């Protein structure tokens, strides 16, 4: 759909920023610009499937380390690094219930 996706959030790991049950709009086009800590991404994680997380840091090798916004979320270390090829899009809008 022209590089945009609408997805329903099912978990609580991004609460209160992105509540469970809300919808998000993600854009693949924004990945053409440099990414930085604090941006929220939709990631096709090799172990955890499609997840929404916040960039914690990008290491010197270009790997993206992410985190949830909730204390119940997996830690940065548990999620581990992913490369840019695993990024589905950047969250550009949250539609809260």
C-alpha positions in Angstrom: 0.0 0.0 0.0 2.5 2.7 -1.2 4.9 2.0 1.6 2.4 2.5 4.4 1.0 -0.1 6.8 -1.8 0.1 9.4 -1.3 -2.4 12.2 -3.1 -3.3 15.4 -1.0 -3.3 18.5 -1.7 -6.4 20.7 0.9 -6.3 23.5 1.4 -4.0 26.4 5.2 -3.6 26.1 4.9 -0.1 24.6 2.3 1.3 27.1 1.6 4.0 27.9 3.1 5.5 24.7 1.3 3.0 22.4 -1.5 1.2 24.2 -2.6 -2.3 23.5 -5.5 -2.4 21.1 -4.8 0.8 19.3 -3.8 1.1 15.7 -0.5 2.5 14.3 0.4 3.9 10.9 4.0 3.0 9.8 5.9 4.2 6.8 8.7 2.4 5.0 9.6 5.6 3.2 11.0 7.2 6.3 13.6 4.5 6.5 15.4 6.3 3.6 16.5 8.9 6.2 19.0 8.3 9.1 17.5 6.6 12.1 18.3 7.6 15.7 17.5 6.7 19.3 14.0 7.4 20.3 12.3 6.6 17.0 9.6 3.9 17.1 9.8 1.1 14.6 7.9 -1.9 13.4 10.4 -4.7 13.3 10.1 -8.2 11.9 12.2 -9.7 14.6 13.8 -13.1 13.8 12.8 -14.5 17.2 9.7 -12.6 18.3 7.9 -11.9 15.0 6.4 -8.5 14.2 6.9 -6.1 17.1 6.8 -2.4 17.8 9.7 -1.0 19.7 11.7 2.2 20.3 15.3 2.5 19.1 17.6 2.3 22.2 20.8 2.7 20.1 22.4 2.0 16.8 25.9 0.5 17.3 29.0 1.2 15.3 28.2 -1.8 12.9 24.8 -0.3 12.1 22.8 -2.9 14.1 19.6 -1.5 15.8 19.0 -2.3 19.5 15.5 -1.7 20.6 13.4 -1.5 23.8 9.9 -1.4 25.0 8.4 1.5 26.9 7.0 -0.6 29.7 8.8 -2.4 32.6 7.2 -5.7 31.5 8.8 -5.5 28.1 11.8 -7.6 27.2 15.1 -5.9 27.9 17.4 -4.4 25.2 19.7 -7.4 25.7 16.9 -10.0 25.4 15.7 -8.4 22.2 19.3 -8.2 20.8 20.4 -6.4 17.7 18.6 -6.5 14.3 19.8 -5.2 11.0 18.0 -2.6 8.9 16.6 -5.4 6.7 14.3 -6.5 9.6 12.7 -3.0 9.8 9.1 -2.9 8.3 8.6 0.8 8.9 8.7 3.7 11.2 5.7 4.6 13.4 4.3 7.9 12.2 0.9 7.9 13.9 -0.8 6.2 16.8 -4.6 6.0 16.8 -5.6 5.5 20.5 -8.9 4.0 21.5 
